Amino acid sequence: MAALLPAALSTTLPPEQVAKLAKTAQDFEATILGELLQPIFDTVDTAHGPFGGGDGEAQWKPMFVSELAKGIAANGGLGIARDVLNQMIRMQEQQDAR
């Protein structure tokens, strides 16, 4: 998660709070990636493949897409989490300053 923070970013927030915010930002990016990936997997015709199709696949596919999205987000993703984290830190610091 520390990779989400740019080296130049300094914050007054405690490291535990920054870690929680980073986790939230990464989870948010994973959710977005899942929404982007789902239509791709919905258009793949696996019913005619040697291992595809059926009710089992229909039940497991959303979980597969979710885990794939989490993996992509955990390894850098699209960079959405970094921007979201920076904004969350700024907002929290402004709220704490009041």
All heavy atoms as an XYZ file, in Angstrom:
726
protein
N       0.814     -1.199      0.000
C       0.000      0.000      0.000
C       0.856      1.260      0.000
O       0.422      2.286     -0.485
C      -0.915      0.052      1.217
C      -1.830     -1.091      1.374
S      -3.358     -0.818      0.533
C      -4.124     -2.346      0.863
N       2.027      1.163      0.571
C       2.896      2.329      0.625
C       3.256      2.816     -0.772
O       3.568      3.988     -0.964
C       4.162      2.010      1.411
N       3.199      1.934     -1.755
C       3.511      2.325     -3.132
C       2.494      3.323     -3.672
O       2.767      4.012     -4.644
C       3.557      1.095     -4.020
N       1.336      3.410     -3.041
C       0.330      4.365     -3.486
C       0.735      5.795     -3.160
O       0.283      6.731     -3.802
C      -1.015      4.078     -2.818
C      -1.714      2.784     -3.198
C      -2.991      2.628     -2.392
C      -2.020      2.755     -4.674
N       1.573      5.968     -2.140
C       1.966      7.300     -1.722
C       3.147      7.800     -2.534
O       4.172      7.130     -2.599
C       2.362      7.290     -0.242
C       1.235      7.067      0.755
C       1.814      6.902      2.151
C       0.259      8.206      0.722
N       3.028      8.966     -3.133
C       4.184      9.528     -3.815
C       5.251      9.894     -2.790
O       4.944     10.237     -1.655
C       3.637     10.758     -4.520
C       2.290     11.001     -3.972
C       1.836      9.772     -3.262
N       6.499      9.810     -3.181
C       7.611     10.068     -2.267
C       7.552     11.478     -1.695
O       7.966     11.713     -0.570
C       8.929      9.832     -2.992
N       7.045     12.431     -2.467
C       7.034     13.824     -2.033
C       5.865     14.163     -1.113
O       5.807     15.257     -0.573
C       7.001     14.738     -3.252
N       4.934     13.241     -0.929
C       3.755     13.532     -0.128
C       4.110     13.501      1.349
O       4.643     12.521      1.857
C       2.645     12.517     -0.403
C       1.370     12.717      0.406
C       0.650     13.981     -0.059
C       0.459     11.529      0.280
N       3.834     14.591      2.018
C       3.989     14.610      3.460
C       2.614     14.853      4.042
O       1.823     15.628      3.504
C       4.981     15.685      3.891
O       4.484     16.960      3.547
N       2.346     14.169      5.120
C       1.031     14.279      5.719
C       1.166     14.343      7.229
O       2.132     13.827      7.795
C       0.129     13.104      5.312
O      -1.137     13.256      5.955
C       0.727     11.775      5.676
N       0.194     14.972      7.837
C       0.165     15.057      9.290
C      -0.633     13.913      9.898
O      -0.695     13.785     11.109
C      -0.457     16.399      9.726
O      -1.787     16.481      9.181
C       0.364     17.571      9.236
N      -1.213     13.087      9.053
C      -2.025     11.975      9.540
C      -1.130     10.859     10.076
O      -0.039     10.624      9.556
C      -2.902     11.427      8.423
C      -3.898     12.392      7.784
C      -4.649     11.708      6.649
C      -4.858     12.943      8.811
N      -1.605     10.143     11.090
C      -0.823      9.019     11.609
C      -0.725      7.900     10.564
O      -1.645      7.725      9.746
C      -1.601      8.554     12.837
C      -2.891      9.277     12.830
C      -2.822     10.379     11.827
N       0.367      7.141     10.572
C       0.562      6.078      9.578
C      -0.575      5.052      9.545
O      -0.921      4.564      8.477
C       1.870      5.419     10.012
C       2.566      6.429     10.842
C       1.515      7.280     11.467
N      -1.160      4.761     10.699
C      -2.274      3.789     10.726
C      -3.466      4.301      9.935
O      -4.134      3.547      9.242
C      -2.725      3.491     12.171
C      -1.634      3.066     13.108
C      -0.872      4.253     13.718
O      -1.469      5.307     13.996
O       0.345      4.105     13.881
N      -3.735      5.596     10.060
C      -4.856      6.184      9.331
C      -4.565      6.218      7.836
O      -5.451      5.943      7.020
C      -5.149      7.587      9.857
C      -6.410      8.189      9.279
C      -6.790      9.506      9.920
O      -6.038     10.052     10.731
N      -7.939     10.022      9.553
N      -3.337      6.538      7.468
C      -2.957      6.550      6.056
C      -3.080      5.148      5.476
O      -3.554      4.973      4.351
C      -1.529      7.108      5.867
C      -1.078      6.963      4.432
C      -1.469      8.570      6.300
N      -2.706      4.133      6.244
C      -2.820      2.746      5.777
C      -4.279      2.371      5.536
O      -4.598      1.707      4.546
C      -2.178      1.795      6.786
N      -5.166      2.798      6.431
C      -6.598      2.523      6.243
C      -7.137      3.230      5.002
O      -7.915      2.659      4.239
C      -7.398      2.959      7.475
C      -7.230      2.052      8.658
C      -8.060      2.539      9.823
C      -7.853      1.683     11.043
N      -8.634      2.152     12.202
N      -6.719      4.478      4.820
C      -7.148      5.224      3.638
C      -6.620      4.571      2.364
O      -7.330      4.493      1.355
C      -6.690      6.677      3.722
C      -7.334      7.541      4.811
C      -6.667      8.904      4.874
C      -8.824      7.666      4.599
N      -5.374      4.091      2.408
C      -4.782      3.431      1.234
C      -5.548      2.154      0.902
O      -5.802      1.865     -0.272
C      -3.313      3.125      1.482
N      -5.931      1.398      1.915
C      -6.708      0.170      1.686
C      -8.055      0.511      1.055
O      -8.503     -0.146      0.119
C      -6.905     -0.566      3.012
C      -7.868     -1.731      2.965
C      -7.191     -3.002      2.593
C      -8.078     -4.213      2.761
N      -8.948     -4.456      1.632
N      -8.694      1.551      1.568
C      -9.985      1.977      1.022
C      -9.847      2.423     -0.432
O     -10.674      2.068     -1.280
C     -10.569      3.115      1.881
O     -10.717      2.651      3.225
C     -11.911      3.572      1.344
N      -8.794      3.175     -0.727
C      -8.572      3.645     -2.095
C      -8.316      2.469     -3.036
O      -8.823      2.441     -4.165
C      -7.399      4.629     -2.134
N      -7.544      1.495     -2.574
C      -7.260      0.321     -3.409
C      -8.524     -0.508     -3.618
O      -8.771     -0.992     -4.727
C      -6.172     -0.528     -2.759
C      -5.731     -1.676     -3.634
C      -4.530     -2.394     -3.050
O      -3.683     -1.799     -2.419
N      -4.468     -3.683     -3.253
N      -9.334     -0.667     -2.575
C     -10.604     -1.385     -2.715
C     -11.527     -0.674     -3.701
O     -12.235     -1.316     -4.477
C     -11.301     -1.528     -1.359
C     -10.582     -2.476     -0.419
O      -9.682     -3.233     -0.867
O     -10.910     -2.458      0.786
N     -11.519      0.654     -3.657
C     -12.336      1.441     -4.592
C     -11.890      1.190     -6.026
O     -12.720      0.972     -6.919
C     -12.234      2.926     -4.232
C     -12.979      3.834     -5.164
C     -14.361      3.895     -5.137
C     -12.301      4.637     -6.068
C     -15.055      4.729     -5.993
C     -12.979      5.476     -6.923
C     -14.360      5.530     -6.893
N     -10.565      1.195     -6.242
C     -10.067      0.928     -7.592
C     -10.434     -0.483     -8.034
O     -10.812     -0.701     -9.187
C      -8.554      1.123     -7.681
C      -8.051      0.857     -9.080
C      -6.651      1.357     -9.351
O      -5.952      1.782     -8.426
O      -6.268      1.337    -10.538
N     -10.355     -1.453     -7.132
C     -10.723     -2.822     -7.480
C     -12.194     -2.908     -7.880
O     -12.551     -3.634     -8.822
C     -10.435     -3.763     -6.309
N     -13.041     -2.169     -7.194
C     -14.467     -2.151     -7.540
C     -14.670     -1.583     -8.939
O     -15.438     -2.139     -9.746
C     -15.259     -1.325     -6.511
O     -15.089     -1.915     -5.216
C     -16.733     -1.268     -6.862
N     -13.991     -0.499     -9.235
C     -14.102      0.103    -10.569
C     -13.596     -0.869    -11.637
O     -14.235     -1.065    -12.673
C     -13.333      1.436    -10.637
C     -14.046      2.476     -9.790
C     -13.183      1.921    -12.074
C     -13.284      3.768     -9.630
N     -12.452     -1.490    -11.373
C     -11.907     -2.454    -12.334
C     -12.869     -3.627    -12.541
O     -13.033     -4.102    -13.661
C     -10.547     -2.969    -11.863
C      -9.400     -1.985    -12.032
C      -8.185     -2.450    -11.241
C      -9.058     -1.824    -13.493
N     -13.492     -4.082    -11.474
C     -14.468     -5.164    -11.592
C     -15.633     -4.784    -12.491
O     -16.090     -5.582    -13.314
N     -16.085     -3.543    -12.332
C     -17.179     -3.067    -13.182
C     -16.747     -2.958    -14.641
O     -17.552     -3.162    -15.549
C     -17.699     -1.720    -12.679
C     -18.413     -1.806    -11.344
C     -19.651     -2.682    -11.398
O     -20.443     -2.564    -12.350
O     -19.829     -3.493    -10.479
N     -15.488     -2.629    -14.875
C     -14.981     -2.548    -16.246
C     -14.754     -3.935    -16.851
O     -14.947     -4.131    -18.052
C     -13.668     -1.763    -16.278
C     -13.762     -0.269    -15.969
C     -12.368      0.336    -15.846
C     -14.562      0.456    -17.031
N     -14.329     -4.884    -16.030
C     -14.025     -6.226    -16.528
C     -15.280     -7.090    -16.740
O     -15.285     -7.956    -17.611
C     -13.089     -6.948    -15.557
C     -11.664     -6.429    -15.474
C     -10.929     -7.085    -14.321
C     -10.935     -6.683    -16.785
N     -16.306     -6.874    -15.939
C     -17.491     -7.742    -16.000
C     -18.082     -7.845    -17.403
O     -18.347     -8.951    -17.884
C     -18.548     -7.277    -14.998
C     -19.698     -8.245    -14.851
C     -19.268     -9.602    -14.332
O     -18.550     -9.709    -13.357
N     -19.694    -10.657    -15.002
N     -18.286     -6.744    -18.121
C     -18.854     -6.875    -19.472
C     -17.958     -7.663    -20.420
O     -18.452     -8.339    -21.320
C     -18.994     -5.427    -19.946
C     -19.009     -4.605    -18.718
C     -18.172     -5.344    -17.721
N     -16.662     -7.595    -20.213
C     -15.752     -8.370    -21.055
C     -16.009     -9.859    -20.863
O     -16.132    -10.614    -21.823
C     -14.281     -8.018    -20.730
C     -14.005     -6.569    -21.107
C     -13.325     -8.973    -21.441
C     -12.677     -6.044    -20.602
N     -16.112    -10.272    -19.606
C     -16.328    -11.688    -19.330
C     -17.750    -12.125    -19.670
O     -17.992    -13.300    -19.936
C     -16.005    -12.005    -17.867
C     -14.531    -12.072    -17.616
C     -13.823    -10.946    -17.241
C     -13.848    -13.262    -17.795
C     -12.465    -11.004    -17.025
C     -12.481    -13.330    -17.583
C     -11.788    -12.195    -17.195
N     -18.680    -11.196    -19.685
C     -20.059    -11.533    -20.072
C     -20.159    -11.845    -21.556
O     -21.073    -12.542    -21.983
C     -21.014    -10.393    -19.724
C     -21.273    -10.289    -18.235
O     -20.981    -11.258    -17.498
O     -21.759     -9.228    -17.799
N     -19.236    -11.330    -22.362
C     -19.303    -11.547    -23.805
C     -18.498    -12.750    -24.279
O     -18.551    -13.103    -25.449
C     -18.808    -10.299    -24.563
O     -17.452    -10.042    -24.212
C     -19.659     -9.081    -24.242
N     -17.754    -13.380    -23.375
C     -16.957    -14.544    -23.753
C     -17.866    -15.775    -23.782
O     -18.539    -16.085    -22.801
C     -15.797    -14.770    -22.761
C     -15.049    -16.051    -23.066
C     -14.856    -13.585    -22.782
N     -17.883    -16.472    -24.915
C     -18.705    -17.675    -25.050
C     -17.883    -18.884    -24.605
O     -17.073    -19.413    -25.356
C     -19.157    -17.850    -26.502
C     -20.025    -19.089    -26.683
O     -20.548    -19.619    -25.676
O     -20.178    -19.512    -27.842
N     -18.092    -19.280    -23.366
C     -17.351    -20.425    -22.833
C     -18.174    -21.714    -22.886
O     -17.662    -22.773    -22.556
C     -16.927    -20.161    -21.375
O     -18.098    -19.879    -20.608
C     -15.966    -18.999    -21.289
N     -19.402    -21.603    -23.304
C     -20.278    -22.782    -23.314
C     -19.775    -23.864    -24.257
O     -20.057    -25.038    -24.062
C     -21.699    -22.380    -23.697
N     -19.028    -23.475    -25.275
C     -18.570    -24.453    -26.256
C     -17.130    -24.883    -26.037
O     -16.576    -25.631    -26.825
C     -18.753    -23.888    -27.671
C     -20.191    -23.622    -27.992
N     -20.755    -22.378    -27.830
C     -21.179    -24.443    -28.416
C     -22.028    -22.438    -28.155
N     -22.324    -23.687    -28.521
N     -16.515    -24.422    -24.959
C     -15.150    -24.814    -24.629
C     -15.140    -26.113    -23.851
O     -16.177    -26.584    -23.378
N     -13.990    -26.728    -23.677
C     -13.921    -28.007    -22.982
C     -14.264    -27.920    -21.496
O     -14.671    -28.914    -20.897
C     -12.477    -28.451    -23.178
C     -11.720    -27.203    -23.473
C     -12.690    -26.284    -24.157
N     -14.111    -26.765    -20.875
C     -14.372    -26.656    -19.437
C     -15.417    -25.601    -19.109
O     -15.629    -25.292    -17.951
C     -13.080    -26.289    -18.691
C     -11.985    -27.284    -18.899
C     -10.909    -26.973    -19.709
C     -12.044    -28.534    -18.317
C      -9.898    -27.887    -19.918
C     -11.039    -29.456    -18.513
C      -9.955    -29.139    -19.317
N     -16.055    -25.030    -20.090
C     -16.911    -23.886    -19.845
C     -18.381    -24.195    -19.794
O     -18.846    -25.286    -20.104
N     -19.102    -23.163    -19.418
C     -20.554    -23.205    -19.424
C     -21.138    -23.767    -18.152
O     -20.445    -24.159    -17.229
N     -22.420    -23.756    -18.113
C     -23.136    -24.358    -17.004
C     -23.410    -23.407    -15.858
O     -22.931    -22.279    -15.820
N     -24.201    -23.909    -14.933
C     -24.591    -23.119    -13.768
C     -23.410    -22.824    -12.850
O     -23.332    -21.764    -12.238
C     -25.681    -23.838    -12.977
C     -26.983    -23.929    -13.754
O     -27.208    -23.065    -14.621
O     -27.767    -24.860    -13.481
N     -22.487    -23.779    -12.750
C     -21.317    -23.574    -11.898
C     -20.498    -22.381    -12.336
O     -20.079    -21.559    -11.523
N     -20.273    -22.287    -13.631
C     -19.506    -21.145    -14.138
C     -20.245    -19.843    -13.886
O     -19.644    -18.841    -13.510
C     -19.223    -21.279    -15.623
C     -18.401    -20.111    -16.141
C     -18.107    -20.200    -17.616
O     -18.071    -21.303    -18.166
O     -17.915    -19.132    -18.209
N     -21.549    -19.859    -14.075
C     -22.341    -18.645    -13.864
C     -22.238    -18.175    -12.413
O     -22.212    -16.971    -12.154
C     -23.800    -18.900    -14.233
N     -22.138    -19.112    -11.477
C     -22.021    -18.733    -10.070
C     -20.631    -18.236     -9.713
O     -20.475    -17.336     -8.899
C     -22.368    -19.919     -9.171
C     -23.847    -20.238     -9.149
C     -24.134    -21.377     -8.219
O     -23.518    -22.436     -8.294
N     -25.084    -21.165     -7.315
N     -19.602    -18.821    -10.285
C     -18.228    -18.487     -9.918
C     -17.642    -17.312    -10.693
O     -16.687    -16.686    -10.244
C     -17.322    -19.714    -10.104
C     -17.571    -20.742     -9.067
C     -18.315    -21.882     -9.203
C     -17.107    -20.747     -7.718
N     -18.343    -22.587     -8.036
C     -17.599    -21.904     -7.102
C     -16.322    -19.870     -6.972
C     -17.332    -22.216     -5.777
C     -16.058    -20.195     -5.653
C     -16.553    -21.346     -5.069
N     -18.196    -16.998    -11.851
C     -17.629    -15.938    -12.692
C     -17.555    -14.581    -11.984
O     -16.518    -13.919    -12.040
C     -18.390    -15.811    -14.009
C     -17.651    -14.922    -15.008
C     -18.439    -14.675    -16.285
C     -18.711    -15.927    -17.041
N     -19.384    -15.690    -18.328
N     -18.599    -14.128    -11.283
C     -18.488    -12.832    -10.591
C     -17.367    -12.812     -9.549
O     -16.670    -11.808     -9.391
C     -19.852    -12.641     -9.933
C     -20.776    -13.490    -10.726
C     -19.958    -14.662    -11.191
N     -17.175    -13.933     -8.847
C     -16.092    -13.993     -7.865
C     -14.734    -13.968     -8.550
O     -13.790    -13.337     -8.063
C     -16.231    -15.241     -6.999
C     -17.379    -15.153     -6.014
S     -17.511    -16.628     -5.009
C     -18.805    -17.478     -5.882
N     -14.628    -14.636     -9.680
C     -13.380    -14.630    -10.443
C     -13.046    -13.217    -10.904
O     -11.912    -12.742    -10.757
C     -13.478    -15.580    -11.644
C     -12.330    -15.443    -12.600
C     -11.069    -15.910    -12.254
C     -12.497    -14.845    -13.834
C      -9.999    -15.779    -13.135
C     -11.450    -14.711    -14.716
C     -10.188    -15.185    -14.369
N     -14.034    -12.525    -11.440
C     -13.823    -11.156    -11.921
C     -13.423    -10.252    -10.756
O     -12.512     -9.436    -10.874
C     -15.082    -10.624    -12.640
C     -14.960     -9.138    -12.945
C     -15.338    -11.408    -13.911
N     -14.070    -10.415     -9.617
C     -13.746     -9.616     -8.443
C     -12.306     -9.839     -7.985
O     -11.575     -8.891     -7.697
C     -14.724     -9.943     -7.308
O     -14.369     -9.254     -6.140
N     -11.895    -11.094     -7.909
C     -10.528    -11.404     -7.480
C      -9.501    -10.941     -8.504
O      -8.422    -10.480     -8.140
C     -10.374    -12.895     -7.197
C     -11.114    -13.355     -5.964
C     -10.701    -12.606     -4.706
O      -9.481    -12.476     -4.449
O     -11.590    -12.144     -3.984
N      -9.831    -11.051     -9.767
C      -8.945    -10.554    -10.815
C      -8.772     -9.036    -10.676
O      -7.656     -8.517    -10.749
C      -9.499    -10.907    -12.194
C      -8.676    -10.478    -13.398
C      -7.304    -11.133    -13.384
C      -9.413    -10.846    -14.678
N      -9.869     -8.336    -10.438
C      -9.813     -6.886    -10.263
C      -8.991     -6.509     -9.033
O      -8.193     -5.569     -9.067
C     -11.226     -6.315    -10.150
N      -9.142     -7.253     -7.936
C      -8.353     -6.993     -6.729
C      -6.865     -7.199     -7.003
O      -6.028     -6.425     -6.533
C      -8.794     -7.905     -5.591
C     -10.136     -7.553     -5.005
C     -10.522     -8.552     -3.931
C     -11.946     -8.360     -3.466
N     -12.332     -9.389     -2.483
N      -6.541     -8.232     -7.750
C      -5.149     -8.494     -8.091
C      -4.547     -7.398     -8.950
O      -3.405     -6.981     -8.740
N      -5.313     -6.928     -9.901
C      -4.833     -5.835    -10.764
C      -4.629     -4.575     -9.926
O      -3.602     -3.900    -10.042
C      -5.823     -5.587    -11.922
C      -5.830     -6.785    -12.875
C      -5.463     -4.307    -12.671
C      -6.944     -6.741    -13.909
N      -5.584     -4.254     -9.069
C      -5.479     -3.057     -8.231
C      -4.290     -3.152     -7.276
O      -3.593     -2.163     -7.044
C      -6.767     -2.839     -7.451
N      -4.044     -4.340     -6.738
C      -2.940     -4.533     -5.793
C      -1.574     -4.400     -6.465
O      -0.575     -4.164     -5.792
C      -3.058     -5.895     -5.123
N      -1.541     -4.543     -7.775
C      -0.273     -4.469     -8.506
C      -0.163     -3.211     -9.364
O       0.472     -3.220    -10.410
C      -0.098     -5.721     -9.362
C       0.199     -6.926     -8.512
O       1.280     -7.025     -7.946
N      -0.780     -7.814     -8.377
N      -0.781     -2.141     -8.920
C      -0.644     -0.862     -9.615
C      -1.895     -0.398    -10.318
O      -2.123      0.792    -10.442
N      -2.692     -1.331    -10.796
C      -3.954     -0.982    -11.432
C      -3.830      0.086    -12.497
O      -2.876      0.117    -13.265
N      -4.786      0.984    -12.505
C      -4.824      2.080    -13.471
C      -4.301      3.380    -12.876
O      -4.230      4.383    -13.563
C      -6.267      2.299    -13.960
C      -6.941      1.105    -14.624
C      -8.402      1.414    -14.910
C      -6.216      0.720    -15.886
N      -3.964      3.370    -11.605
C      -3.493      4.578    -10.940
C      -4.607      5.361    -10.272
O      -4.377      6.436     -9.730
N      -5.791      4.829    -10.298
C      -6.938      5.508     -9.693
C      -6.763      5.591     -8.179
O      -7.020      6.622     -7.568
C      -8.250      4.787    -10.044
C      -8.494      4.842    -11.544
C      -9.425      5.365     -9.270
C      -9.601      3.930    -12.021
N      -6.297      4.502     -7.573
C      -6.167      4.453     -6.118
C      -5.230      5.538     -5.600
O      -5.492      6.153     -4.566
C      -5.683      3.074     -5.675
N      -4.153      5.786     -6.290
C      -3.187      6.806     -5.862
C      -3.845      8.187     -5.827
O      -3.709      8.929     -4.858
C      -1.979      6.799     -6.787
C      -0.886      7.764     -6.397
C       0.347      7.668     -7.278
N       0.073      7.465     -8.697
C       0.224      6.302     -9.353
N       0.657      5.236     -8.722
N      -0.058      6.213    -10.629
N      -4.577      8.523     -6.873
C      -5.246      9.821     -6.924
C      -6.336      9.922     -5.861
O      -6.491     10.959     -5.209
C      -5.837     10.070     -8.305
C      -4.779     10.214     -9.387
O      -3.627     10.573     -9.046
O      -5.088      9.952    -10.557
N      -7.099      8.840     -5.689
C      -8.150      8.828     -4.675
C      -7.535      8.967     -3.282
O      -8.027      9.734     -2.450
C      -8.999      7.542     -4.782
C      -9.922      7.378     -3.584
C      -9.804      7.550     -6.074
N      -6.450      8.250     -3.030
C      -5.781      8.330     -1.726
C      -5.296      9.751     -1.452
O      -5.509     10.270     -0.354
C      -4.609      7.351     -1.667
C      -3.746      7.430     -0.404
C      -4.570      7.146      0.840
C      -2.571      6.479     -0.508
N      -4.651     10.363     -2.412
C      -4.167     11.729     -2.211
C      -5.304     12.678     -1.874
O      -5.181     13.530     -0.993
C      -3.405     12.213     -3.442
C      -2.089     11.508     -3.611
O      -1.502     11.017     -2.654
N      -1.623     11.418     -4.844
N      -6.427     12.522     -2.556
C      -7.582     13.380     -2.284
C      -8.159     13.083     -0.905
O      -8.535     14.006     -0.167
C      -8.649     13.199     -3.369
C      -9.811     14.144     -3.244
C      -9.393     15.599     -3.378
O      -8.502     15.949     -4.129
N     -10.045     16.476     -2.637
N      -8.229     11.821     -0.528
C      -8.751     11.458      0.792
C      -7.869     12.025      1.900
O      -8.384     12.507      2.917
C      -8.854      9.931      0.914
C      -9.948      9.330      0.062
S      -9.867      7.524     -0.024
C     -10.236      7.055      1.645
N      -6.558     11.981      1.704
C      -5.642     12.537      2.706
C      -5.858     14.039      2.834
O      -5.950     14.571      3.946
C      -4.177     12.205      2.346
C      -3.916     10.711      2.590
C      -3.206     13.057      3.146
C      -2.565     10.226      2.100
N      -5.947     14.728      1.696
C      -6.179     16.178      1.743
C      -7.482     16.512      2.458
O      -7.543     17.419      3.282
C      -6.193     16.762      0.338
C      -4.808     17.009     -0.229
C      -4.917     17.840     -1.496
N      -5.580     17.066     -2.520
C      -4.964     16.552     -3.590
N      -3.694     16.767     -3.787
N      -5.622     15.844     -4.474
N      -8.537     15.775      2.142
C      -9.831     16.031      2.765
C      -9.777     15.783      4.266
O     -10.336     16.558      5.053
C     -10.906     15.166      2.108
C     -11.232     15.571      0.689
S     -12.313     14.409     -0.157
C     -13.794     14.550      0.802
N      -9.113     14.704      4.676
C      -9.018     14.384      6.098
C      -8.195     15.432      6.844
O      -8.551     15.839      7.942
C      -8.395     13.003      6.294
C      -8.439     12.526      7.729
C      -9.848     12.336      8.234
O     -10.672     11.685      7.612
N     -10.161     12.915      9.396
N      -7.125     15.896      6.228
C      -6.309     16.929      6.864
C      -7.083     18.236      7.006
O      -6.986     18.915      8.036
C      -5.022     17.169      6.063
C      -4.027     16.047      6.204
C      -2.806     16.213      5.325
O      -2.868     16.942      4.310
O      -1.781     15.607      5.656
N      -7.878     18.571      6.012
C      -8.700     19.785      6.089
C      -9.733     19.658      7.200
O      -9.982     20.601      7.952
C      -9.390     20.050      4.756
C      -8.461     20.553      3.686
C      -9.155     20.673      2.323
O     -10.320     20.329      2.178
N      -8.423     21.168      1.339
N     -10.334     18.478      7.312
C     -11.331     18.260      8.363
C     -10.676     18.322      9.746
O     -11.231     18.905     10.658
C     -12.026     16.920      8.174
C     -13.122     16.666      9.183
C     -13.870     15.378      8.913
O     -13.752     14.795      7.844
N     -14.609     14.910      9.880
N      -9.483     17.751      9.872
C      -8.781     17.768     11.150
C      -8.343     19.173     11.534
O      -8.247     19.505     12.709
C      -7.559     16.857     11.106
C      -7.929     15.379     11.058
O      -9.118     15.056     11.235
O      -7.029     14.554     10.828
N      -8.090     20.014     10.531
C      -7.639     21.376     10.801
C      -8.766     22.264     11.327
O      -8.516     23.283     11.954
C      -7.056     21.997      9.535
N      -9.998     21.861     11.111
C     -11.149     22.679     11.559
C     -11.370     22.570     13.001
O     -11.231     22.043     13.868
C     -12.416     22.252     10.836
C     -12.382     22.637      9.391
C     -13.676     22.299      8.754
N     -13.417     22.189      7.316
C     -14.220     21.604      6.478
N     -15.309     21.029      6.896
N     -13.944     21.552      5.207
